Amino acid sequence: MPLIEITSLPPGDAPSEVRAAWIGLRLKIATGNLEPQVYYVSGIHTRFDGWLWRLALRLRIYRPFLEKMVGYAIELMPAVWVLEQAGQVSAAMWWCENTPHLVKPGQMVIFPSSCCRVFAKENTDV
């Protein structure tokens, strides 16, 4: 599976020191696409859990602000593990404590293409 390496500070709602902890790390691209994709994203603190949220979204009672972003989808749970293995334990703990709704299998975060570069093959050091 292809990888991205975070090369500069990614944007987002997390504190800058937590976002800076990603720099230099290589993460698996969840979709496997080498080309960046277009995503419509919300902040990391926006939750769409439960049947009531899904119903409100479906009925268009609640319409969160979504921002268009070109980048790469990364599954957050394995990415947090990479953070921890790289010695960025406090950043990994921040994600677990502040976004437990995202640190679950299948939950994605998007890294913009402007802050990363792509590697075609997975290395054994990730």
C-alpha positions in Angstrom: 0.0 0.0 0.0 1.3 3.5 -0.8 2.5 5.8 1.9 2.6 9.6 2.4 5.3 11.3 4.4 4.2 14.4 6.3 6.6 17.2 5.2 5.1 20.3 6.8 2.6 21.4 9.5 -0.9 20.1 8.5 -3.9 22.4 9.2 -6.5 21.4 11.6 -8.2 21.8 15.0 -5.5 20.0 17.0 -2.9 22.1 18.9 0.1 23.0 16.8 2.5 20.8 18.8 0.2 17.8 18.2 0.0 18.6 14.4 3.8 19.1 14.3 4.3 15.6 15.7 3.1 14.2 12.3 6.0 15.8 10.4 8.5 13.3 9.2 6.2 10.3 9.7 5.1 7.9 7.0 1.5 6.8 7.0 -0.5 4.3 4.8 -2.9 5.8 2.3 -6.2 4.1 3.1 -7.6 4.3 -0.4 -4.4 3.1 -2.0 -4.6 5.9 -4.6 -1.3 7.6 -5.4 -3.1 10.7 -6.6 -4.8 13.1 -4.1 -8.6 12.9 -4.0 -11.2 15.6 -3.3 -12.9 15.2 0.1 -15.5 17.3 2.0 -14.3 17.5 5.6 -15.5 18.8 8.9 -13.5 19.5 12.0 -12.2 16.7 14.2 -14.5 17.6 17.0 -17.7 17.2 14.8 -19.4 14.0 15.7 -21.9 12.2 13.5 -22.6 9.3 15.9 -25.9 7.6 16.5 -29.2 7.3 14.8 -30.4 10.8 15.7 -27.4 12.5 14.0 -27.8 10.3 10.9 -31.6 11.1 10.8 -30.9 14.9 11.2 -28.3 14.8 8.4 -30.6 12.7 6.1 -33.6 15.1 6.7 -31.3 18.0 6.3 -32.3 19.4 9.7 -28.6 19.7 10.6 -26.1 20.7 7.9 -22.6 20.9 9.2 -20.1 23.2 7.5 -18.0 21.1 5.2 -14.7 22.3 3.6 -13.4 21.0 0.3 -9.9 19.5 0.7 -7.6 17.8 -1.8 -5.5 15.2 -0.1 -5.1 11.7 1.2 -7.3 9.6 3.5 -5.4 8.0 6.4 -7.0 5.7 8.9 -6.5 7.4 12.2 -6.2 4.4 14.6 -3.1 3.0 12.8 -1.7 6.5 12.3 -1.9 7.1 16.1 0.0 3.9 16.6 2.7 5.2 14.2 2.8 8.4 16.3 3.4 6.4 19.5 6.0 4.1 17.9 7.9 7.3 16.8 8.1 8.5 20.4 5.4 11.1 20.0 3.5 9.6 22.9 1.9 12.9 24.2 0.6 13.6 20.6 -0.8 10.1 20.4 -2.5 10.4 23.8 -4.0 13.8 22.7 -5.8 12.0 19.9 -7.0 9.2 22.1 -8.3 11.6 24.8 -9.7 14.4 22.7 -11.1 12.5 19.7 -12.2 9.0 20.9 -14.9 9.0 18.3 -12.2 9.0 15.6 -9.7 6.6 17.1 -11.7 3.5 16.0 -11.3 1.1 13.1 -12.3 2.6 9.8 -12.3 6.3 10.9 -10.3 8.5 8.6 -8.5 11.9 8.7 -7.4 13.8 5.6 -4.0 15.2 5.1 -3.8 17.8 2.4 -1.6 17.1 -0.5 0.2 20.4 0.2 1.8 19.1 3.4 3.0 15.7 2.3 4.7 13.6 -0.4 3.8 10.2 -1.7 5.8 7.0 -1.7 4.8 4.3 -4.1 5.8 1.3 -1.9 5.5 0.5 1.7 8.8 0.4 3.7 9.4 -2.1 6.4 10.2 0.6 8.9 6.5 1.8 9.1 
